Amino acid sequence: MSQYLLRNPNDLYFSYLPDDIQEYYPFDFLASFTSIDTHIFYDILNSLSEKQLRSLNRYIYQQWSLTKQHPEIQDMSPTPRQSDILSRVMTSPNSSENETKESHNQVYNNWIQRDPILSLYFMNQCLTFLLPK
C-alpha cells in the first residue's frame, strides 16, 4: 500500500521531530497496513502545536469538501462502496471550541472509521500539507 502514498512518510521526521512532543496522545483512527507505519503520522500529529493541528484539520476538511464536489466524482455512478465513502462527513473545524488532540482523534475516527481508502487519503493530505514542495 505504500506505493499509494505521495511521498515517503519518513520524510516527515526531517521537519517534525518526535523530540518536540510534550504529551503523547494515543491516536487510533487509521487503518492498519503492513507496508505503512501509521505511527509516523501519529508521532507527527503529536508534535504539532494546537494552531498547526487546527490548520491541518481545516486543510483536510476543505480538501475533502472539494474532492466530493469534483465533477468526475459527481458524474460517475457510484458502487455501494463508493457511496459509503463519499457519504462520510468530516466535521467542520470549530474555532470557538477548545480543540484538543482527543477531539481531533474523535473527528477523524468518526470520518475515517479505520477505512483503508480514507486512511490513505488522510495520510496523503497530511504529506501534502506538512511537506509542501
Secondary structure, DSSP 8 states (H G I E B T S, - for coil): -GGGSSS-GGGHHHHS-GGG-SS------S---SSS-THHHHHHHHHS-HHHHHHHHHHHHHHHHHHHT-HHHHHS---HHHHHHHH-------TTS---HHHHHHHHHHHHTT-HHHHHHHHHHHHHHHS--
